[in-house]
């Protein structure tokens, strides 16, 4: 959940992997703020391309974050929920949220990130409905991408004369996302219930027909909602959750590979190893060895 204003917090972030091993293009309005504070403003546009495996965790983020994935896949986590982003998907993270993301599969991704700030941002987001971390699958990302590129260009000019255009483009981006939010709310309650069922009791078999029946819908409609909103199927979503649980146990427990396979719902260790390698490009043993050999980096600000 986003932070409460009356709660003292300390921003921090932590990463695992080679941070410099990435192509990062970043523009911000730091120099434009010298004339005085603004009620709301786009602070940063950043495009990152990375080919190595990378895990990032941030506590109480300072800005509202809008992330558009261009290539690869990213697994974000917040408050016990998973958000698997594929190309063309957008994630909105309110200021003050604690979250993490992982490259999860092959380690490569490219994304655009917009950071927004200002004392009036909370009230604007509340009015538009951005009061929690949420994911969108726009039918057409071209309008959003055009607005983000416009922000990037205006920030790159570093000219105070362009500030009205910069603020207008920032509002435009939020209104575009609000339109996507209104379009996705129809399926949101059912999708959330389905995700909760698929994320629970991962060590037990679960038929997708059973999930659909418990939600009072047909399997066809369940598949349609998942493909429309998450660009995946319910079965693939559950398998992703099982692999993510296995990754957590490999990193933070001393359980054997066989025991981890059972907890993740795989009765056959050999099949588990095949599935884990298909999703992560590593065997469970290789993944655990690499994690334990890594020297974690931690920075507090």
LINBEL-V647370 format. One line per field, one symbol per residue. phi: phi as a letter, one per 20 degrees, with the letter a starting at -180 (. if undefined). psi: psi as a letter, one per 20 degrees, with the letter a starting at -180 (. if undefined). Layout:
phi = ???
psi = ???
//
This chain:
phi = .gfefedfccfbbbbcpefffbecdccbdgfeeffqfdfaafebccdcccdefbccccdlgecfddddedbmccdecblnddceddgneccdcfgnedbbbbfmeendabbdcdddbpfefgfffffenedbfbcccffcegfffffffffffffffldffeggfffffffffffffffffffefgegffffffffffedlfedfbefffffffemceffffffffffeclbdgfffffffffffffffffccdffffffgffendfdfffgffffffedmbfgffffffffefefdbccc
psi = qqqqhjpproprqqqprogimqopppqrkghiihirqqhpqpgqpppppqirpppppppmqhrppopophqaqpoqqpljqpooprpiqpppoqqjqprqqqhgeiiqrpqppppqrqhjgghghghijmjrpqqqmqhoiggghggghgggghhhhlphhjgghghghghgghhghhghghhihgigggggggggghiqliiqqophhgggghikrqhghghggghghikrrhghgghghghggggghhhjrjqrhghggghjjoiohghggggghhhijqrgggggggghiqoqpppp.
//
